[in-house]
Amino acid sequence: MSMPFNVISLSCTLWAFVLGSLLNILVKRATESVKTDFTGEKEKRPIDKLKEKFKDKIGRLKSVFRKEAKANAATNTNETAEMDANK
């Protein structure tokens, strides 16, 4: 007698999962489209979002390397000046 109950429970759980996921996707898309209508921004494609993130990361790395290069250059000039003073 418990097998029909298990089948009904599992099938209802599956349908709840499917419908919940579908509703979540639809709400996200509707929210984004309303936001773009009010702000006037164009919706970015996923590849454009990835490109933007990649450019940001590269820019951050460049700035870190520039800071390190400046710090190294400053220490090298200080060491050279100290060596010249000691001669």
C-alpha positions in Angstrom: 0.0 0.0 0.0 2.9 2.4 0.5 4.2 2.1 -3.1 1.5 4.4 -4.6 2.3 6.9 -1.9 6.0 6.8 -2.7 5.4 7.2 -6.4 3.0 10.2 -5.9 5.5 11.8 -3.5 8.5 11.4 -5.8 6.6 12.6 -8.9 5.2 15.7 -7.0 8.7 16.4 -5.7 10.1 16.2 -9.3 7.4 18.5 -10.7 7.9 21.0 -7.9 11.6 21.1 -8.7 11.0 21.5 -12.4 8.3 24.2 -12.0 10.4 26.0 -9.4 13.4 26.1 -11.6 11.4 27.3 -14.5 9.7 30.0 -12.5 13.1 31.2 -11.2 14.5 31.5 -14.7 11.4 33.4 -16.0 11.4 35.8 -13.1 15.1 36.6 -13.5 14.7 37.3 -17.2 11.6 39.4 -16.6 13.4 41.4 -13.9 16.4 42.0 -16.2 14.2 43.1 -19.1 12.3 45.6 -16.9 15.5 46.9 -15.5 16.9 47.5 -19.0 13.7 49.2 -20.1 13.9 51.7 -17.2 17.7 52.3 -17.4 18.0 52.3 -21.1 21.0 50.0 -21.0 21.4 47.2 -23.5 21.6 43.7 -22.1 25.1 42.3 -22.3 25.7 38.9 -23.8 27.4 36.4 -21.7 30.5 36.5 -23.8 30.7 40.3 -23.4 30.4 39.8 -19.6 33.3 37.4 -19.7 35.4 39.7 -21.8 34.8 42.6 -19.4 35.8 40.4 -16.4 38.9 39.3 -18.2 39.9 42.8 -19.1 39.4 43.9 -15.4 41.6 41.0 -14.2 44.3 41.9 -16.7 44.2 45.5 -15.7 44.6 44.6 -12.1 47.6 42.4 -12.8 49.2 45.1 -14.9 48.8 47.6 -12.1 50.3 45.1 -9.6 53.3 44.5 -11.8 53.8 48.2 -12.4 53.9 48.8 -8.6 56.4 46.0 -8.1 58.5 47.3 -11.0 58.5 50.8 -9.5 59.4 49.4 -6.1 62.2 47.3 -7.5 63.5 50.3 -9.5 63.5 52.5 -6.4 65.4 49.9 -4.3 67.9 49.3 -7.1 68.6 53.1 -7.4 69.0 53.3 -3.6 71.4 50.4 -3.6 73.4 51.9 -6.4 73.6 55.2 -4.7 74.7 53.5 -1.5 77.4 51.6 -3.3 78.6 54.8 -5.0 78.8 56.5 -1.6 80.8 53.7 -0.1 83.5 53.9 -2.9 
